[in-house]
Amino acid sequence: METIERRLDEILNAARLVADAKRPLRLYLRLEPEVEKLSYFAKPVALPEGVVLVEDKDAMADVALFTHHGLDVAPAIWAWRQSHPGALVLLWAWDNHLGQLFNLHSALAVDIVFPSHAYAADNLLNPMSLLGPHLPPCSAQWQGDWVEPASRSDRLMAHYVDYPWSPRSKLLAELADETDWADVRRMNPSDKRAYFWQTPERRLADWLGFKVSLTVPVDRDLSTRFFDALYAGQVPLLAGDLPDL
């Protein structure tokens, strides 16, 4: 109990320092290398007024935001903490419905953790960090306006990484035979280049080419696909039990 009380005091003290800042808030944003490699965050990152981005991990910062997308980012968090004592450290857990041990290990290293999937947030509960409110994964690939294409396909967009262990794999296999009204593309988990090696502009053009897309989860998660469809002006067709909806 003493350890928990001391940890809460540390978190509150760090939060007070941030709240009392009389200058722009200095934010260090650390994207998980797996996501950064895929160019899955639009650059430059749009920030609210009064916040400046610190890109150098050794520079002074008031708050650090680490994203977590499956790998264990705890070592990187602890390394940053050592050189920035007293700063507030946050974790945005994008895939907290999977990889529970890596998620929990990463959550133990921060002050506040924000789950992208609220239905699985209990997996992040621990005595060292606070569980923040539900922060959905949103659409991070693009930002700003786009031009409406001259036409869009009437076929159902169903472009997926096909994980054989996921229940959706059977559905995708069945849809692949419905070529008259479904555009099904399945990528092998070991080779995602067909989508992720495309530029963000090329990816967006692909989404803008359809009116409707299928959102079916790996587990029960409301994924980025739902938000990407909304961003691209599509009608997302949802399948399955999605408690976070």
N, C-alpha and C positions, 0 to 999 in steps of 0.2 A: 504493500500500500504506500509506503514511503517513496518508493521508486516511481510509482504512478503519480503521486502528488507533485514530486519534484519535476517530473516530465511535463505535467500540465502547467506548472509555473513557468518553465522554460518556453513553452509554446505561447502562453499568454504574453510574456515579456517581449518575445520576438514580434508578436502581432501588434503590441502597443508601439513599438519602435517604428513599424511600418505605418501605422495609422497616424502617428505624430510627425511624419516627415514633412518638412516645409519646402521641399523641392520635388522635381519629378521623381517618380518611383523607378528605381533601377531594377529591371527584371532580367534574370539570366534564364534563358529558355534552352533546355537540353532535350532535343528530340532523340528518341531511341535510335541507335544506328540502323537497325533493321528498317525503320520507317524512313529515315533520312535517305538511305540508299535508294529507296523506291521513289524518291521525290514526291512523297505523299502529302507534304505540307506546302501550301502556296508561299512563294517568296516574292517580295519581302512580306514578313508577317505583319498584318494590320493590328495595331495596338490602340487602346483607348487613349484619349487625351490625358496627359499627366503621367504617362508611362513611357520609359525609354528602354530599348532593348540592349542588353549587354551580351555580346557574343563571345567575348574572351572569358574562358572559365576562370582565369586568374585575376580578373578585374573585380573591383568593388561592386557589390550588388546587395540590394535589400531583401529580395525574394528570389528564390529559384523555383522554377517549374520544370519537373522532369516528366516526360511522357513514358508510359510503359505499355508495350504492345506484345508481351509474351516472354521476353528475355528477362533475366535477373539484372536489374539496374542498381541494386543495392551497393555494390562496390564503387560505382561512379558517384553515387549520392554521398557515401561516407567520405570519399576523397574530397569532394567539394566542401563538405561540412568542416573538415579539418582546416581548410584555408579560409573559411568564412564563418567563424564562430558567432553565434547569436543571430544569424540570418534565418528568415523563415523559409522552410523547405516544403514544397507541395509536390504531390504526385497525381497525375491524371492517368488513371488505369483504364486503358482502352479495351483490354481483353480480360477483364476480371472474371468472366464466366469460364475461362479456360486457364490452364497452367496455374492452379491454385497455390502451389508452393512458391513459385517464382513471384507471384503477385504478393503473397503474404510477406515473403522475405524483403521485397522492395518497400512494402508499406511500413514495415518495422523501422525503416531508416529515415522516414520523413516526419513532419509535424502534422500535416493534414493530407488525407488521401481522398480523391474524388473518383467515385466509380462511374464508369460509362454505362454499366448495366446494373440497374438498381436491384433487379430480382436476385442477383448473385452477390450483393454487397456484403452479406454476412460473412463471406469468406475472407473479408479484409479486416474484420474486427480483431483488435489486438490491444495490449495494455500500453503501447508506446506512442501511438499516433491517434489523432482524432479522425473519425469518419465524417467526411464532408457530405454535402448534398449531392444528389444525382446530377452528373454533368454528362449528357449524351455525347457520343463521339462526333456528331455534326458532320459537315462536309468540309474537309480541310484541303482538298486538292486544288480548289480554285477560289478566287475572290473577285468581286467586281461584277460588271455587267458583261453580257454577251449578246450577239446578234441572232435573232430568230432565223433558223434555216428556212430555205425556200420550201422545203417539204420534209415530212417525217414519215417513217414507215408505220404501217398499221399493225405489223407483226409484234408479238410480245418479245421484248428484250430479256434474255435469260443468259447472261454471260457470267460464268462462275469458275472459280477454282473448285475442282471436283474432288473433295475429300472422300475416299471410299468408306470411311468409318462413320460418316455423317448420314442421318436419315434422308437428307435431301438428295443424296446421290441417286437413289432409286427414282425419285420424281424427275430429275434432270434427264435420266436415261429414257424415261417414258415420253417426256416432252420432245426429246430429240427426234422422235418419229413424226411429230406433228409439224412438218416443214411448211405446211400451207399458212399457218398462223403463228408459229413460234420460231424465233431466231435464237437457237441454242448454241452456245460455244462453251466448251469445257476444257479447262486447263489442268494439266497434271500438276499436283502440288510441288513436284521437284523441278518444274520448269514453268515459271509464271511470266516469261518474257513477252508473250503475246499481248499482254496488257501493261505490265509494269515497266517494260522497257520503252513504252511509247512516251512521248512528251505529254505534259499536262494538257496542252492545246489539242493534241490528237485524241487523247482520252475524252475530253469534253465534246469534241466533234462527234465521237461515237455515241455518247449519251444523247446529244441533240438530234441524232438521227432517228429517234424512236419517240412515240407518243406514250407508250405504256411499258413498264418494266416489272419483273417479278422480284419480290423481296421474300426470300425463304431463308431462315436462319440455319447456322451450323448447329446451334443448340436451341435456345429460346430467345436469343439476343436480337435487339433492334439495332442493326448494324449501320455502318456508314452508307451502305447501299440505299437505304431508305432516304437519307438526307441528300445523297448525290442525285437521286431521282427528283426530289423536290427542287433542288438547285437548278437542275436542267429543264425544269418546266414539264416534267413528265407526270403521269398518274401512276403512283406506285401501287401495284397489286400485291397485297400481303397474304402470305400463306403460313398457317401454323399458329401456335400459341405464343403471343408476344406480350408478356405482362407489362413491359415498360411503355407500351404504346399509350 
